[in-house]
Amino acid sequence: MVSSSFAALATRLRFRHLRLVDLLARGGNLHRVAAEMNMTQPAASKILQDAEALLGVRLFERTPRAMLPTEIGAFVADYAARTLREADSFADGLDNLKAGGFGALSIGAIMATTPGLLPKAIAELKRRRPLMTIQLLAATSDILLDALERNEISMALGRFTDPSNALAFELEPLAHEELWIFVAAQHPLAGVAALSLAETAHMPWVLQQKTSPMRQLIDQAFVEAGVGTLNNLVETTSIFATLHLVREAGMIACLPKSILMEGVGRDTFRRLPITLPNQLGPLGIITRRGETPSANVADFIDVLHEIVARERQELLAGL
């Protein structure tokens, strides 16, 4: 049942109100926002006054240098940003459909997926729906979950970073991945028969940022090995940069087995004889809890299921 307050907002709240609030919250300068909206500053000020009158609350504190969102203003600005993103996605999908396509699909994925899963799934979906626009955000799981919460993407291929994630999202496990600690084939540690994690603590490492599940696992492993915070390290979310720094800068890193098998097979990299006490949680399909997937999201999930099932059958046949 639609509430009376929502009905009142729906008839009077306009995209110009939302856009102005969104821009002000990010820029904080009414003159600059007015220029970006191609209007005069008095006109922009009038739109803000209308929005505050409509909502019955002050959204920004006026200071000599900036417009600072109030607590309620920040709440409204977050809603405005999400609504504008959804409207933009709707417009893109509508244009695609009108041109004979299949709309748009925005997905996020950690690139350390099981071998070829993501490219295979995208290739199959594009075979079925060649005119569909697919927008891909490649990032770590913590970034993907933030984007999913803000409605910037429709689904994600990743893993939970905290038990509380289960309150906002649903995760359907697809695979578990073994992590390998590795170096370049020319590294002084390459080929050693026995090695402890603590013995590598003084050497240069390349790791993901502290908020990523893989980094948290590595940090915990060092703590359990009696080592404090690593100091000699480079942080990056790029798998390409990680591999390059290991190969060219003599660093140590940790990545899923599926990414390293080819390089280890060619003797570009060497796996170190270190077994991590813990492994990452399951990689899976993550969606917003309680939300019915769109047709395009449902199709992509079906494709993922088909590929995973086929690869499992091929694995069993080869045993």
Phi and psi restraints in degrees (value plus and minus 20) as a CYANA .aco file:
   2 VAL   PHI     -99.8   -59.8
   2 VAL   PSI     107.9   147.9
   3 SER   PHI     -93.8   -53.8
   3 SER   PSI     138.3   178.3
   4 SER   PHI     -86.8   -46.8
   4 SER   PSI     -53.7   -13.7
   5 SER   PHI     -86.7   -46.7
   5 SER   PSI     -59.2   -19.2
   6 PHE   PHI     -86.2   -46.2
   6 PHE   PSI     -61.6   -21.6
   7 ALA   PHI     -79.7   -39.7
   7 ALA   PSI     -59.7   -19.7
   8 ALA   PHI     -86.2   -46.2
   8 ALA   PSI     -61.7   -21.7
   9 LEU   PHI     -85.6   -45.6
   9 LEU   PSI     -62.2   -22.2
  10 ALA   PHI     -81.9   -41.9
  10 ALA   PSI     -50.1   -10.1
  11 THR   PHI    -105.2   -65.2
  11 THR   PSI     -38.2     1.8
  12 ARG   PHI    -140.8  -100.8
  12 ARG   PSI     -51.8   -11.8
  13 LEU   PHI     -92.2   -52.2
  13 LEU   PSI     109.6   149.6
  14 ARG   PHI    -139.8   -99.8
  14 ARG   PSI     143.5   183.5
  15 PHE   PHI     -82.6   -42.6
  15 PHE   PSI     -50.0   -10.0
  16 ARG   PHI     -85.2   -45.2
  16 ARG   PSI     -54.5   -14.5
  17 HIS   PHI     -84.2   -44.2
  17 HIS   PSI     -66.7   -26.7
  18 LEU   PHI     -85.4   -45.4
  18 LEU   PSI     -61.5   -21.5
  19 ARG   PHI     -85.1   -45.1
  19 ARG   PSI     -61.9   -21.9
  20 LEU   PHI     -83.9   -43.9
  20 LEU   PSI     -64.2   -24.2
  21 VAL   PHI     -83.1   -43.1
  21 VAL   PSI     -62.3   -22.3
  22 ASP   PHI     -82.4   -42.4
  22 ASP   PSI     -68.1   -28.1
  23 LEU   PHI     -85.3   -45.3
  23 LEU   PSI     -60.4   -20.4
  24 LEU   PHI     -84.2   -44.2
  24 LEU   PSI     -61.1   -21.1
  25 ALA   PHI     -84.4   -44.4
  25 ALA   PSI     -51.4   -11.4
  26 ARG   PHI    -110.5   -70.5
  26 ARG   PSI     -47.3    -7.3
  27 GLY   PHI    -129.2   -89.2
  27 GLY   PSI     -56.2   -16.2
  28 GLY   PHI      53.3    93.3
  28 GLY   PSI     -10.0    30.0
  29 ASN   PHI    -150.0  -110.0
  29 ASN   PSI      94.3   134.3
  30 LEU   PHI     -85.7   -45.7
  30 LEU   PSI     -56.3   -16.3
  31 HIS   PHI     -83.4   -43.4
  31 HIS   PSI     -65.7   -25.7
  32 ARG   PHI     -87.1   -47.1
  32 ARG   PSI     -60.3   -20.3
  33 VAL   PHI     -85.1   -45.1
  33 VAL   PSI     -61.1   -21.1
  34 ALA   PHI     -80.2   -40.2
  34 ALA   PSI     -62.0   -22.0
  35 ALA   PHI     -84.6   -44.6
  35 ALA   PSI     -60.3   -20.3
  36 GLU   PHI     -86.7   -46.7
  36 GLU   PSI     -50.3   -10.3
  37 MET   PHI    -110.7   -70.7
  37 MET   PSI     -14.5    25.5
  38 ASN   PHI      38.7    78.7
  38 ASN   PSI      30.6    70.6
  39 MET   PHI    -167.9  -127.9
  39 MET   PSI     151.0   191.0
  40 THR   PHI     -97.9   -57.9
  40 THR   PSI     140.1   180.1
  41 GLN   PHI     -83.0   -43.0
  41 GLN   PSI     -61.0   -21.0
  42 PRO   PHI     -79.8   -39.8
  42 PRO   PSI     -57.1   -17.1
  43 ALA   PHI     -85.3   -45.3
  43 ALA   PSI     -62.0   -22.0
  44 ALA   PHI     -84.9   -44.9
  44 ALA   PSI     -59.5   -19.5
  45 SER   PHI     -83.0   -43.0
  45 SER   PSI     -58.0   -18.0
  46 LYS   PHI     -85.5   -45.5
  46 LYS   PSI     -60.0   -20.0
  47 ILE   PHI     -83.6   -43.6
  47 ILE   PSI     -61.2   -21.2
  48 LEU   PHI     -84.0   -44.0
  48 LEU   PSI     -63.3   -23.3
  49 GLN   PHI     -81.0   -41.0
  49 GLN   PSI     -60.5   -20.5
  50 ASP   PHI     -82.1   -42.1
  50 ASP   PSI     -64.2   -24.2
  51 ALA   PHI     -82.9   -42.9
  51 ALA   PSI     -63.8   -23.8
  52 GLU   PHI     -87.1   -47.1
  52 GLU   PSI     -57.0   -17.0
  53 ALA   PHI     -87.4   -47.4
  53 ALA   PSI     -60.5   -20.5
  54 LEU   PHI     -84.3   -44.3
  54 LEU   PSI     -62.8   -22.8
  55 LEU   PHI    -104.6   -64.6
  55 LEU   PSI     -35.0     5.0
  56 GLY   PHI      52.5    92.5
  56 GLY   PSI      11.3    51.3
  57 VAL   PHI    -177.7  -137.7
  57 VAL   PSI     130.5   170.5
  58 ARG   PHI     -97.9   -57.9
  58 ARG   PSI     109.2   149.2
  59 LEU   PHI    -116.1   -76.1
  59 LEU   PSI     -48.7    -8.7
  60 PHE   PHI    -155.5  -115.5
  60 PHE   PSI     124.3   164.3
  61 GLU   PHI    -110.3   -70.3
  61 GLU   PSI     106.8   146.8
  62 ARG   PHI    -104.6   -64.6
  62 ARG   PSI      99.3   139.3
  63 THR   PHI    -140.5  -100.5
  63 THR   PSI     145.4   185.4
  64 PRO   PHI     -78.9   -38.9
  64 PRO   PSI     -48.3    -8.3
  65 ARG   PHI    -128.7   -88.7
  65 ARG   PSI     -42.1    -2.1
  66 ALA   PHI    -178.3  -138.3
  66 ALA   PSI     146.6   186.6
  67 MET   PHI    -123.4   -83.4
  67 MET   PSI      93.5   133.5
  68 LEU   PHI    -123.0   -83.0
  68 LEU   PSI     105.2   145.2
  69 PRO   PHI     -84.7   -44.7
  69 PRO   PSI     117.8   157.8
  70 THR   PHI     -93.6   -53.6
  70 THR   PSI     157.3   197.3
  71 GLU   PHI     -80.5   -40.5
  71 GLU   PSI     -64.6   -24.6
  72 ILE   PHI     -89.9   -49.9
  72 ILE   PSI     -55.6   -15.6
  73 GLY   PHI     -80.5   -40.5
  73 GLY   PSI     -59.5   -19.5
  74 ALA   PHI     -84.9   -44.9
  74 ALA   PSI     -57.8   -17.8
  75 PHE   PHI     -83.6   -43.6
  75 PHE   PSI     -65.0   -25.0
  76 VAL   PHI     -86.3   -46.3
  76 VAL   PSI     -59.0   -19.0
  77 ALA   PHI     -83.8   -43.8
  77 ALA   PSI     -58.3   -18.3
  78 ASP   PHI     -84.1   -44.1
  78 ASP   PSI     -63.3   -23.3
  79 TYR   PHI     -82.0   -42.0
  79 TYR   PSI     -63.2   -23.2
  80 ALA   PHI     -80.5   -40.5
  80 ALA   PSI     -64.6   -24.6
  81 ALA   PHI     -82.6   -42.6
  81 ALA   PSI     -64.3   -24.3
  82 ARG   PHI     -85.5   -45.5
  82 ARG   PSI     -61.5   -21.5
  83 THR   PHI     -85.4   -45.4
  83 THR   PSI     -61.1   -21.1
  84 LEU   PHI     -87.2   -47.2
  84 LEU   PSI     -58.0   -18.0
  85 ARG   PHI     -84.3   -44.3
  85 ARG   PSI     -63.0   -23.0
  86 GLU   PHI     -84.6   -44.6
  86 GLU   PSI     -58.0   -18.0
  87 ALA   PHI     -85.6   -45.6
  87 ALA   PSI     -59.0   -19.0
  88 ASP   PHI     -85.6   -45.6
  88 ASP   PSI     -62.4   -22.4
  89 SER   PHI     -84.6   -44.6
  89 SER   PSI     -60.0   -20.0
  90 PHE   PHI     -80.8   -40.8
  90 PHE   PSI     -64.0   -24.0
  91 ALA   PHI     -83.8   -43.8
  91 ALA   PSI     -62.4   -22.4
  92 ASP   PHI     -83.0   -43.0
  92 ASP   PSI     -65.0   -25.0
  93 GLY   PHI     -84.7   -44.7
  93 GLY   PSI     -58.6   -18.6
  94 LEU   PHI     -85.1   -45.1
  94 LEU   PSI     -63.7   -23.7
  95 ASP   PHI     -80.6   -40.6
  95 ASP   PSI     -60.2   -20.2
  96 ASN   PHI     -85.1   -45.1
  96 ASN   PSI     -63.9   -23.9
  97 LEU   PHI     -84.2   -44.2
  97 LEU   PSI     -61.7   -21.7
  98 LYS   PHI     -84.8   -44.8
  98 LYS   PSI     -46.5    -6.5
  99 ALA   PHI    -107.6   -67.6
  99 ALA   PSI     -14.2    25.8
 100 GLY   PHI      74.3   114.3
 100 GLY   PSI      -9.3    30.7
 101 GLY   PHI    -110.3   -70.3
 101 GLY   PSI    -178.7  -138.7
 102 PHE   PHI    -143.7  -103.7
 102 PHE   PSI       7.2    47.2
 103 GLY   PHI      59.6    99.6
 103 GLY   PSI    -178.0  -138.0
 104 ALA   PHI    -148.6  -108.6
 104 ALA   PSI     136.7   176.7
 105 LEU   PHI    -159.0  -119.0
 105 LEU   PSI     102.5   142.5
 106 SER   PHI    -129.7   -89.7
 106 SER   PSI     100.6   140.6
 107 ILE   PHI    -150.6  -110.6
 107 ILE   PSI     136.9   176.9
 108 GLY   PHI    -144.0  -104.0
 108 GLY   PSI     130.6   170.6
 109 ALA   PHI    -176.3  -136.3
 109 ALA   PSI     121.5   161.5
 110 ILE   PHI     -95.7   -55.7
 110 ILE   PSI     119.6   159.6
 111 MET   PHI     -96.5   -56.5
 111 MET   PSI     -34.4     5.6
 112 ALA   PHI    -104.4   -64.4
 112 ALA   PSI      34.4    74.4
 113 THR   PHI    -106.6   -66.6
 113 THR   PSI     150.0   190.0
 114 THR   PHI     -77.5   -37.5
 114 THR   PSI     135.5   175.5
 115 PRO   PHI     -70.1   -30.1
 115 PRO   PSI      92.4   132.4
 116 GLY   PHI      51.9    91.9
 116 GLY   PSI     -17.0    23.0
 117 LEU   PHI     -78.3   -38.3
 117 LEU   PSI     -71.4   -31.4
 118 LEU   PHI     -85.1   -45.1
 118 LEU   PSI     -71.8   -31.8
 119 PRO   PHI     -82.4   -42.4
 119 PRO   PSI     -55.4   -15.4
 120 LYS   PHI     -84.4   -44.4
 120 LYS   PSI     -62.3   -22.3
 121 ALA   PHI     -86.8   -46.8
 121 ALA   PSI     -62.2   -22.2
 122 ILE   PHI     -85.9   -45.9
 122 ILE   PSI     -62.0   -22.0
 123 ALA   PHI     -81.1   -41.1
 123 ALA   PSI     -61.3   -21.3
 124 GLU   PHI     -89.2   -49.2
 124 GLU   PSI     -61.1   -21.1
 125 LEU   PHI     -84.4   -44.4
 125 LEU   PSI     -59.4   -19.4
 126 LYS   PHI     -88.6   -48.6
 126 LYS   PSI     -49.9    -9.9
 127 ARG   PHI     -86.1   -46.1
 127 ARG   PSI     -60.0   -20.0
 128 ARG   PHI     -95.8   -55.8
 128 ARG   PSI     -57.3   -17.3
 129 ARG   PHI    -152.4  -112.4
 129 ARG   PSI      55.6    95.6
 130 PRO   PHI     -80.9   -40.9
 130 PRO   PSI     -46.0    -6.0
 131 LEU   PHI    -115.6   -75.6
 131 LEU   PSI     -13.3    26.7
 132 MET   PHI     -92.9   -52.9
 132 MET   PSI     117.6   157.6
 133 THR   PHI    -111.4   -71.4
 133 THR   PSI     100.4   140.4
 134 ILE   PHI    -130.4   -90.4
 134 ILE   PSI     102.3   142.3
 135 GLN   PHI    -126.7   -86.7
 135 GLN   PSI     103.8   143.8
 136 LEU   PHI    -136.9   -96.9
 136 LEU   PSI     104.7   144.7
 137 LEU   PHI    -124.8   -84.8
 137 LEU   PSI      94.2   134.2
 138 ALA   PHI    -119.9   -79.9
 138 ALA   PSI      97.3   137.3
 139 ALA   PHI    -182.1  -142.1
 139 ALA   PSI     159.4   199.4
 140 THR   PHI     -99.2   -59.2
 140 THR   PSI     144.4   184.4
 141 SER   PHI     -80.8   -40.8
 141 SER   PSI     -57.5   -17.5
 142 ASP   PHI     -83.8   -43.8
 142 ASP   PSI     -59.0   -19.0
 143 ILE   PHI     -89.1   -49.1
 143 ILE   PSI     -59.5   -19.5
 144 LEU   PHI     -84.2   -44.2
 144 LEU   PSI     -61.2   -21.2
 145 LEU   PHI     -85.6   -45.6
 145 LEU   PSI     -58.5   -18.5
 146 ASP   PHI     -82.9   -42.9
 146 ASP   PSI     -63.2   -23.2
 147 ALA   PHI     -85.9   -45.9
 147 ALA   PSI     -57.5   -17.5
 148 LEU   PHI     -87.3   -47.3
 148 LEU   PSI     -59.1   -19.1
 149 GLU   PHI     -85.8   -45.8
 149 GLU   PSI     -53.4   -13.4
 150 ARG   PHI    -107.8   -67.8
 150 ARG   PSI     -13.0    27.0
 151 ASN   PHI      44.4    84.4
 151 ASN   PSI       3.8    43.8
 152 GLU   PHI     -99.1   -59.1
 152 GLU   PSI     -43.7    -3.7
 153 ILE   PHI    -152.3  -112.3
 153 ILE   PSI     139.2   179.2
 154 SER   PHI    -110.9   -70.9
 154 SER   PSI     -45.9    -5.9
 155 MET   PHI    -181.3  -141.3
 155 MET   PSI     149.5   189.5
 156 ALA   PHI    -161.3  -121.3
 156 ALA   PSI     131.2   171.2
 157 LEU   PHI    -127.7   -87.7
 157 LEU   PSI      85.1   125.1
 158 GLY   PHI    -188.3  -148.3
 158 GLY   PSI    -173.4  -133.4
 159 ARG   PHI    -163.0  -123.0
 159 ARG   PSI     138.3   178.3
 160 PHE   PHI     -88.3   -48.3
 160 PHE   PSI     126.2   166.2
 161 THR   PHI    -125.7   -85.7
 161 THR   PSI     -31.1     8.9
 162 ASP   PHI    -176.9  -136.9
 162 ASP   PSI     124.3   164.3
 163 PRO   PHI     -74.9   -34.9
 163 PRO   PSI     -49.7    -9.7
 164 SER   PHI     -88.2   -48.2
 164 SER   PSI     -34.7     5.3
 165 ASN   PHI     -78.7   -38.7
 165 ASN   PSI     -48.9    -8.9
 166 ALA   PHI     -85.5   -45.5
 166 ALA   PSI     -36.4     3.6
 167 LEU   PHI     -93.6   -53.6
 167 LEU   PSI     -51.7   -11.7
 168 ALA   PHI    -124.7   -84.7
 168 ALA   PSI     -42.1    -2.1
 169 PHE   PHI    -152.3  -112.3
 169 PHE   PSI     138.8   178.8
 170 GLU   PHI    -130.8   -90.8
 170 GLU   PSI     117.1   157.1
 171 LEU   PHI    -142.8  -102.8
 171 LEU   PSI     103.5   143.5
 172 GLU   PHI    -123.4   -83.4
 172 GLU   PSI      87.7   127.7
 173 PRO   PHI     -81.6   -41.6
 173 PRO   PSI     119.0   159.0
 174 LEU   PHI    -134.7   -94.7
 174 LEU   PSI     -55.7   -15.7
 175 ALA   PHI    -183.2  -143.2
 175 ALA   PSI     137.0   177.0
 176 HIS   PHI    -132.1   -92.1
 176 HIS   PSI     118.5   158.5
 177 GLU   PHI    -139.5   -99.5
 177 GLU   PSI     115.0   155.0
 178 GLU   PHI    -101.0   -61.0
 178 GLU   PSI     117.0   157.0
 179 LEU   PHI    -116.8   -76.8
 179 LEU   PSI     118.9   158.9
 180 TRP   PHI    -137.6   -97.6
 180 TRP   PSI     117.4   157.4
 181 ILE   PHI    -113.5   -73.5
 181 ILE   PSI     112.3   152.3
 182 PHE   PHI    -165.5  -125.5
 182 PHE   PSI     144.7   184.7
 183 VAL   PHI    -160.5  -120.5
 183 VAL   PSI     153.9   193.9
 184 ALA   PHI     -92.5   -52.5
 184 ALA   PSI     137.2   177.2
 185 ALA   PHI     -82.0   -42.0
 185 ALA   PSI     -44.3    -4.3
 186 GLN   PHI    -111.8   -71.8
 186 GLN   PSI     -20.7    19.3
 187 HIS   PHI     -86.4   -46.4
 187 HIS   PSI     125.9   165.9
 188 PRO   PHI     -77.0   -37.0
 188 PRO   PSI     -46.6    -6.6
 189 LEU   PHI    -106.3   -66.3
 189 LEU   PSI     -31.3     8.7
 190 ALA   PHI     -81.5   -41.5
 190 ALA   PSI     105.9   145.9
 191 GLY   PHI      72.6   112.6
 191 GLY   PSI     -22.9    17.1
 192 VAL   PHI     -87.4   -47.4
 192 VAL   PSI     126.5   166.5
 193 ALA   PHI    -103.5   -63.5
 193 ALA   PSI     -50.9   -10.9
 194 ALA   PHI    -163.0  -123.0
 194 ALA   PSI     121.6   161.6
 195 LEU   PHI    -181.2  -141.2
 195 LEU   PSI     120.1   160.1
 196 SER   PHI    -124.1   -84.1
 196 SER   PSI     136.4   176.4
 197 LEU   PHI     -81.6   -41.6
 197 LEU   PSI     -58.9   -18.9
 198 ALA   PHI     -80.4   -40.4
 198 ALA   PSI     -50.8   -10.8
 199 GLU   PHI     -89.8   -49.8
 199 GLU   PSI     -33.8     6.2
 200 THR   PHI    -117.8   -77.8
 200 THR   PSI     -23.3    16.7
 201 ALA   PHI     -82.9   -42.9
 201 ALA   PSI     -50.1   -10.1
 202 HIS   PHI    -104.9   -64.9
 202 HIS   PSI     -25.6    14.4
 203 MET   PHI    -113.1   -73.1
 203 MET   PSI     139.7   179.7
 204 PRO   PHI     -92.5   -52.5
 204 PRO   PSI     112.2   152.2
 205 TRP   PHI    -137.1   -97.1
 205 TRP   PSI     135.7   175.7
 206 VAL   PHI    -142.6  -102.6
 206 VAL   PSI     102.6   142.6
 207 LEU   PHI    -156.4  -116.4
 207 LEU   PSI     144.1   184.1
 208 GLN   PHI     -94.5   -54.5
 208 GLN   PSI     151.4   191.4
 209 GLN   PHI     -87.0   -47.0
 209 GLN   PSI     143.2   183.2
 210 LYS   PHI     -80.8   -40.8
 210 LYS   PSI     -44.8    -4.8
 211 THR   PHI    -102.7   -62.7
 211 THR   PSI     -28.3    11.7
 212 SER   PHI    -101.4   -61.4
 212 SER   PSI     127.8   167.8
 213 PRO   PHI     -78.8   -38.8
 213 PRO   PSI     -59.7   -19.7
 214 MET   PHI     -84.7   -44.7
 214 MET   PSI     -61.7   -21.7
 215 ARG   PHI     -85.4   -45.4
 215 ARG   PSI     -61.5   -21.5
 216 GLN   PHI     -81.8   -41.8
 216 GLN   PSI     -57.6   -17.6
 217 LEU   PHI     -86.4   -46.4
 217 LEU   PSI     -64.0   -24.0
 218 ILE   PHI     -83.8   -43.8
 218 ILE   PSI     -66.1   -26.1
 219 ASP   PHI     -78.4   -38.4
 219 ASP   PSI     -62.6   -22.6
 220 GLN   PHI     -84.9   -44.9
 220 GLN   PSI     -58.4   -18.4
 221 ALA   PHI     -83.1   -43.1
 221 ALA   PSI     -59.0   -19.0
 222 PHE   PHI     -87.4   -47.4
 222 PHE   PSI     -58.7   -18.7
 223 VAL   PHI     -81.5   -41.5
 223 VAL   PSI     -65.1   -25.1
 224 GLU   PHI     -86.4   -46.4
 224 GLU   PSI     -42.9    -2.9
 225 ALA   PHI    -107.5   -67.5
 225 ALA   PSI     -17.1    22.9
 226 GLY   PHI      65.4   105.4
 226 GLY   PSI      -2.8    37.2
 227 VAL   PHI    -131.9   -91.9
 227 VAL   PSI     118.3   158.3
 228 GLY   PHI     -99.6   -59.6
 228 GLY   PSI    -169.9  -129.9
 229 THR   PHI     -88.0   -48.0
 229 THR   PSI     115.6   155.6
 230 LEU   PHI     -90.6   -50.6
 230 LEU   PSI     116.8   156.8
 231 ASN   PHI    -128.1   -88.1
 231 ASN   PSI     -51.3   -11.3
 232 ASN   PHI    -114.6   -74.6
 232 ASN   PSI      63.3   103.3
 233 LEU   PHI    -172.5  -132.5
 233 LEU   PSI     141.5   181.5
 234 VAL   PHI    -139.2   -99.2
 234 VAL   PSI     116.8   156.8
 235 GLU   PHI    -127.7   -87.7
 235 GLU   PSI     112.3   152.3
 236 THR   PHI    -175.2  -135.2
 236 THR   PSI     129.7   169.7
 237 THR   PHI    -113.8   -73.8
 237 THR   PSI     -24.2    15.8
 238 SER   PHI    -109.6   -69.6
 238 SER   PSI     103.1   143.1
 239 ILE   PHI     -87.6   -47.6
 239 ILE   PSI     -59.0   -19.0
 240 PHE   PHI     -78.9   -38.9
 240 PHE   PSI     -66.1   -26.1
 241 ALA   PHI     -84.1   -44.1
 241 ALA   PSI     -58.9   -18.9
 242 THR   PHI     -80.5   -40.5
 242 THR   PSI     -69.9   -29.9
 243 LEU   PHI     -82.2   -42.2
 243 LEU   PSI     -59.8   -19.8
 244 HIS   PHI     -86.0   -46.0
 244 HIS   PSI     -62.8   -22.8
 245 LEU   PHI     -88.5   -48.5
 245 LEU   PSI     -54.9   -14.9
 246 VAL   PHI     -85.6   -45.6
 246 VAL   PSI     -65.0   -25.0
 247 ARG   PHI     -92.6   -52.6
 247 ARG   PSI     -61.8   -21.8
 248 GLU   PHI    -120.9   -80.9
 248 GLU   PSI     -43.9    -3.9
 249 ALA   PHI    -133.6   -93.6
 249 ALA   PSI     -14.6    25.4
 250 GLY   PHI      48.7    88.7
 250 GLY   PSI      10.2    50.2
 251 MET   PHI    -112.3   -72.3
 251 MET   PSI     145.8   185.8
 252 ILE   PHI    -124.6   -84.6
 252 ILE   PSI     124.4   164.4
 253 ALA   PHI    -167.7  -127.7
 253 ALA   PSI     154.4   194.4
 254 CYS   PHI    -157.8  -117.8
 254 CYS   PSI     105.8   145.8
 255 LEU   PHI    -164.9  -124.9
 255 LEU   PSI     144.7   184.7
 256 PRO   PHI     -81.9   -41.9
 256 PRO   PSI     127.2   167.2
 257 LYS   PHI     -72.9   -32.9
 257 LYS   PSI     -59.4   -19.4
 258 SER   PHI     -81.4   -41.4
 258 SER   PSI     -50.0   -10.0
 259 ILE   PHI     -98.8   -58.8
 259 ILE   PSI     -50.3   -10.3
 260 LEU   PHI    -115.7   -75.7
 260 LEU   PSI     -36.6     3.4
 261 MET   PHI     -76.0   -36.0
 261 MET   PSI     -63.7   -23.7
 262 GLU   PHI     -85.3   -45.3
 262 GLU   PSI     -66.5   -26.5
 263 GLY   PHI     -84.2   -44.2
 263 GLY   PSI     -58.1   -18.1
 264 VAL   PHI     -87.5   -47.5
 264 VAL   PSI     -59.2   -19.2
 265 GLY   PHI     -82.5   -42.5
 265 GLY   PSI     -53.2   -13.2
 266 ARG   PHI    -107.4   -67.4
 266 ARG   PSI     -19.5    20.5
 267 ASP   PHI      45.1    85.1
 267 ASP   PSI       6.8    46.8
 268 THR   PHI     -97.5   -57.5
 268 THR   PSI     -56.9   -16.9
 269 PHE   PHI    -144.5  -104.5
 269 PHE   PSI     138.2   178.2
 270 ARG   PHI    -145.9  -105.9
 270 ARG   PSI     111.4   151.4
 271 ARG   PHI     -97.2   -57.2
 271 ARG   PSI     113.2   153.2
 272 LEU   PHI    -103.2   -63.2
 272 LEU   PSI     127.9   167.9
 273 PRO   PHI     -98.6   -58.6
 273 PRO   PSI      39.4    79.4
 274 ILE   PHI    -144.2  -104.2
 274 ILE   PSI     103.9   143.9
 275 THR   PHI    -122.5   -82.5
 275 THR   PSI     102.4   142.4
 276 LEU   PHI     -92.3   -52.3
 276 LEU   PSI     118.0   158.0
 277 PRO   PHI     -87.8   -47.8
 277 PRO   PSI     -43.7    -3.7
 278 ASN   PHI    -151.2  -111.2
 278 ASN   PSI     141.5   181.5
 279 GLN   PHI    -147.4  -107.4
 279 GLN   PSI     149.6   189.6
 280 LEU   PHI     -89.4   -49.4
 280 LEU   PSI     138.0   178.0
 281 GLY   PHI     -88.5   -48.5
 281 GLY   PSI     153.8   193.8
 282 PRO   PHI     -85.4   -45.4
 282 PRO   PSI     121.8   161.8
 283 LEU   PHI    -100.8   -60.8
 283 LEU   PSI     115.5   155.5
 284 GLY   PHI    -181.8  -141.8
 284 GLY   PSI    -197.0  -157.0
 285 ILE   PHI    -104.8   -64.8
 285 ILE   PSI     102.3   142.3
 286 ILE   PHI    -134.1   -94.1
 286 ILE   PSI     106.9   146.9
 287 THR   PHI    -151.5  -111.5
 287 THR   PSI     144.6   184.6
 288 ARG   PHI     -91.6   -51.6
 288 ARG   PSI     112.8   152.8
 289 ARG   PHI     -82.6   -42.6
 289 ARG   PSI     112.8   152.8
 290 GLY   PHI      60.4   100.4
 290 GLY   PSI     -17.8    22.2
 291 GLU   PHI    -120.3   -80.3
 291 GLU   PSI     112.8   152.8
 292 THR   PHI     -98.4   -58.4
 292 THR   PSI     103.4   143.4
 293 PRO   PHI     -83.0   -43.0
 293 PRO   PSI     126.4   166.4
 294 SER   PHI     -87.6   -47.6
 294 SER   PSI     148.8   188.8
 295 ALA   PHI     -80.0   -40.0
 295 ALA   PSI     -61.3   -21.3
 296 ASN   PHI     -87.5   -47.5
 296 ASN   PSI     -60.0   -20.0
 297 VAL   PHI     -84.4   -44.4
 297 VAL   PSI     -63.6   -23.6
 298 ALA   PHI     -81.1   -41.1
 298 ALA   PSI     -60.2   -20.2
 299 ASP   PHI     -83.5   -43.5
 299 ASP   PSI     -62.0   -22.0
 300 PHE   PHI     -86.2   -46.2
 300 PHE   PSI     -59.1   -19.1
 301 ILE   PHI     -84.3   -44.3
 301 ILE   PSI     -60.2   -20.2
 302 ASP   PHI     -80.2   -40.2
 302 ASP   PSI     -61.9   -21.9
 303 VAL   PHI     -82.0   -42.0
 303 VAL   PSI     -63.9   -23.9
 304 LEU   PHI     -80.4   -40.4
 304 LEU   PSI     -63.5   -23.5
 305 HIS   PHI     -79.8   -39.8
 305 HIS   PSI     -64.5   -24.5
 306 GLU   PHI     -83.1   -43.1
 306 GLU   PSI     -62.5   -22.5
 307 ILE   PHI     -88.2   -48.2
 307 ILE   PSI     -64.6   -24.6
 308 VAL   PHI     -81.9   -41.9
 308 VAL   PSI     -63.6   -23.6
 309 ALA   PHI     -82.3   -42.3
 309 ALA   PSI     -61.9   -21.9
 310 ARG   PHI     -84.7   -44.7
 310 ARG   PSI     -62.0   -22.0
 311 GLU   PHI     -87.6   -47.6
 311 GLU   PSI     -53.8   -13.8
 312 ARG   PHI     -87.0   -47.0
 312 ARG   PSI     -60.8   -20.8
 313 GLN   PHI     -83.8   -43.8
 313 GLN   PSI     -61.4   -21.4
 314 GLU   PHI     -84.5   -44.5
 314 GLU   PSI     -56.7   -16.7
 315 LEU   PHI     -86.7   -46.7
 315 LEU   PSI     -63.5   -23.5
 316 LEU   PHI     -85.3   -45.3
 316 LEU   PSI     -58.0   -18.0
 317 ALA   PHI     -85.7   -45.7
 317 ALA   PSI     -46.9    -6.9
 318 GLY   PHI    -106.9   -66.9
 318 GLY   PSI     -27.3    12.7
